[in-house]
Amino acid sequence: MRSAARSPLSGYAVAIVSTIATVLIRQGLGDWGRHASPFLFVTPAVMISAWYGGLGPGLLATFTCVVLADIFLLPPYGAFTIDSSDVPRFVIFILVGVQISWFSGALRKARERAEADADAAREGERLLAAARQQLQIAHDQLEARVKERTAELHFQKSLLEAQSNASLDGIMAVAEDSSIIFCNHRLASLWDLPPQVFAGSLADAVEAMRPRLVDHQDPLSPADSLLLRDGHILDCYSAPVRGGENKIYGRVWFFRDITESRRILKQVFDAQDRERQRIGQDLHDDLCQHLTGISCLAKALQQRLAARLPAEETNAADVVDLTEQAIQRARDLARGLQPAELNHGLDTALAELARHIEFMFAIHCEFHGEPMELPPDRMLPIHLYRIAQEAINNAIRHGHAGRISMQLGAIHAMIVLRIEDDGVGIDPESPGEGVGLRTMRHRARMIGAVLTVERGGERGTIVSCRLPRTAANSTTATLETP
């Protein structure tokens, strides 16, 4: 432990007391120590004073001893007289006293510094021990929190994985560096690929997914639904993964099998078309026949009135004309609901449609194409015909076109129907699609085709419907390209 704090005056008091004590001891020895050097007895006083008080008390004791030794220990006793023979001894004693005082003071300061350093070290050890204790407490708390948070994250991860694996959608999570960090079981099943394909980079997975598509398009940037070679249809959509400060850490891709929903929707469209055909057939076979009978009766009535009541013949003629107009309108409605030309092939029906459009709207409408064998689906020609019909209707009503061109042909393994007009063109900034365009897209999806609508050069619109050719064609038409 460090020595107790001492008053500066106590060192000087010790110097005086020790000096007087040594002189009194020497006096008390009498003649026994008279032959010894008087400074030998007072030297301990200097040492004690310097040891206790340092340099100042040591010097005070030195000079006090010189005075007292001269008065009481050197003859003549009782008076302070310095004999020339005693000067060397006085000088030596003073030098020795100064050295003792200096060394003792230095040792005392060194001891005080050592004690201060020891106290500082002990305080540092105490603070260090307290810091270690607090650090250990904080470490224990942090470790407990980390274990608790790890358990929570593990539970959430397990829950998300369970939900993802139970989902009917194929899910693929991609990090910002394009590495796949997670995919559920459904993803590999949808694409009929081994799970190892989705354990590497996104580029490798995309290259493995492309051959599964009919048109080998990019599975992550589809223009429309993805058509797989096994007949399944997938919808693809994605969403970014955002963290704090709206930072994007990656993207999650979802693939949904819509084959069954498309099949049901196709059944609905097919039922609508069949009902439309039935109504058209009824109009043609029933209503038109009745109107034809009425027209014949009206003509006979007109002839009888001409012979008997010539003034009423004009009214009868008007009835005949109106009946003929009704018959023509009924036939037009029947033709629109059930194109009879489809029985002779899609190319024949489209050619007749072009002639009808020219006659009805007084615009130039042409068709290029040859007979071809379509996939074995009796509703497929009807859907393609309705797509062409709706595209022409949009070009006339919204595009104010004066010239329309239809082309039907094959490019490699694709059957392509192309409708091009010179109207005002589709607006790329349009906020949404109209009913007609949505209907065309639905019809294209029903038959497994891809519909694209784009602006044609400076003006006009180009509608293309691409259908995979899965049946052998007896004759193949070549699509004209601009």
Sequence and secondary structure as in RCSB ss.txt:
>XXXX:A:sequence
MRSAARSPLSGYAVAIVSTIATVLIRQGLGDWGRHASPFLFVTPAVMISAWYGGLGPGLLATFTCVVLADIFLLP
PYGAFTIDSSDVPRFVIFILVGVQISWFSGALRKARERAEADADAAREGERLLAAARQQLQIAHDQLEARVKERT
AELHFQKSLLEAQSNASLDGIMAVAEDSSIIFCNHRLASLWDLPPQVFAGSLADAVEAMRPRLVDHQDPLSPADS
LLLRDGHILDCYSAPVRGGENKIYGRVWFFRDITESRRILKQVFDAQDRERQRIGQDLHDDLCQHLTGISCLAKA
LQQRLAARLPAEETNAADVVDLTEQAIQRARDLARGLQPAELNHGLDTALAELARHIEFMFAIHCEFHGEPMELP
PDRMLPIHLYRIAQEAINNAIRHGHAGRISMQLGAIHAMIVLRIEDDGVGIDPESPGEGVGLRTMRHRARMIGAV
LTVERGGERGTIVSCRLPRTAANSTTATLETP
>XXXX:A:secstr
       HHHHHHHHHHHHHHHHHHHHHHGGGGTTS HHHHHHHHHHHHHHHH HHHHHHHHHHHHHHIIIIISS
STTS    GGGHHHHHHHHHHHHHHHHHHHHHHHHHHHHHHHHHHHHHHHHHHHHHHHHHHHHHHHHHHHHHHHH
HHHHHHHHHHHHHHHH SSEEEEEETTSBEEEE HHHHHHHT  GGGGGSBHHHHHHHHGGGBSS   TTS SS 
EEBTTS EEEEEEEEEE GGG EEEEEEEEEE HHHHHHHHHHHHHHHHHHHHHHHHIIIIIHHHHHHHHHHHHH
HHHHHHHH GGGHHHHHHHHHHHHHHHHHHHHHHHHHS GGGGG HHHHHHHHHHHHHHHH SEEEEEE      
S TTHHHHHHHHHHHHHHHHHHTS  SEEEEEEEEETTEEEEEEEE SS   TT SS  HHHHHHHHHHHHTT E
EEEEE TTS EEEEEEEE  S  SS  B    
